[in-house]
Amino acid sequence: MSQQLMQNEEILSDVVACQLVIKQILDVIDVIAPVEVREKMAGQLKSIDLSAGGVASDPITNRAIQKAIALIELKFTRSEEAH
């Protein structure tokens, strides 16, 4: 990139890059992982104690965990219905 990005643009770019990588990972998992593995992935995220303090109590991290659970469940629910 020849132009410098402002800090918020850099952060947005990082978030978009992470989203693209996560989508690719979910696509691979969708193909190779049995239903039990998918359920375990969502279950592990749901088991994070958001009331215990630390990183998980941060509202941004909390929202990210909620979104991750929703993405996993949405992605796998749709693909399971299609089969």
C-alpha positions as CSV (number, residue, x, y, z in Angstrom):
1,M,0.0,0.0,0.0
2,S,1.4,3.3,-1.0
3,Q,-0.9,5.4,1.2
4,Q,-0.8,5.4,5.0
5,L,-4.0,4.3,6.7
6,M,-5.4,6.0,9.7
7,Q,-5.4,4.0,12.9
8,N,-9.2,3.2,12.7
9,E,-8.9,2.2,9.0
10,E,-6.0,-0.1,10.0
11,I,-8.1,-1.7,12.7
12,L,-11.0,-2.1,10.3
13,S,-8.7,-3.7,7.7
14,D,-7.5,-6.1,10.4
15,V,-11.0,-7.0,11.4
16,V,-12.0,-7.7,7.7
17,A,-8.9,-9.8,7.2
18,C,-9.8,-11.8,10.3
19,Q,-13.4,-12.3,9.2
20,L,-12.2,-13.6,5.8
21,V,-9.8,-16.1,7.5
22,I,-12.5,-17.2,9.9
23,K,-14.9,-17.8,7.0
24,Q,-12.3,-20.0,5.3
25,I,-11.8,-21.9,8.5
26,L,-15.5,-22.4,9.0
27,D,-15.8,-23.7,5.4
28,V,-13.1,-26.2,6.0
29,I,-14.6,-27.3,9.3
30,D,-18.0,-27.6,7.6
31,V,-16.5,-30.1,5.2
32,I,-14.3,-32.2,7.5
33,A,-15.8,-32.0,11.0
34,P,-18.5,-34.3,12.2
35,V,-21.5,-32.8,13.9
36,E,-20.1,-33.7,17.4
37,V,-17.0,-31.5,16.7
38,R,-19.1,-28.6,15.6
39,E,-21.3,-28.8,18.7
40,K,-18.3,-29.1,20.9
41,M,-16.8,-25.9,19.3
42,A,-20.0,-23.9,20.1
43,G,-20.2,-25.5,23.5
44,Q,-16.7,-24.5,24.4
45,L,-17.4,-20.9,23.6
46,K,-20.7,-21.0,25.5
47,S,-18.8,-22.3,28.6
48,I,-16.7,-19.2,28.9
49,D,-17.6,-17.5,32.2
50,L,-18.3,-13.9,31.2
51,S,-19.0,-12.9,34.8
52,A,-15.6,-13.9,36.2
53,G,-13.7,-10.8,35.2
54,G,-10.6,-10.6,33.1
55,V,-10.5,-10.5,29.4
56,A,-13.9,-12.2,28.9
57,S,-15.6,-9.4,31.0
58,D,-14.5,-6.8,28.5
59,P,-17.6,-5.8,26.5
60,I,-15.8,-6.0,23.1
61,T,-14.5,-9.5,23.9
62,N,-18.0,-10.5,25.3
63,R,-19.6,-9.4,22.0
64,A,-17.0,-11.2,19.9
65,I,-17.7,-14.4,21.8
66,Q,-21.4,-14.0,21.3
67,K,-20.9,-13.4,17.6
68,A,-18.5,-16.3,17.2
69,I,-21.2,-18.6,18.8
70,A,-23.8,-17.3,16.5
71,L,-21.6,-17.7,13.4
72,I,-20.8,-21.3,14.3
73,E,-24.3,-22.2,15.0
74,L,-25.7,-20.4,12.0
75,K,-23.1,-21.8,9.6
76,F,-23.5,-25.4,10.8
77,T,-27.3,-25.2,11.1
78,R,-27.7,-24.0,7.5
79,S,-25.3,-26.7,6.2
80,E,-26.9,-29.5,8.1
81,E,-30.4,-28.5,6.8
82,A,-29.0,-28.6,3.3
83,H,-27.8,-32.2,3.6
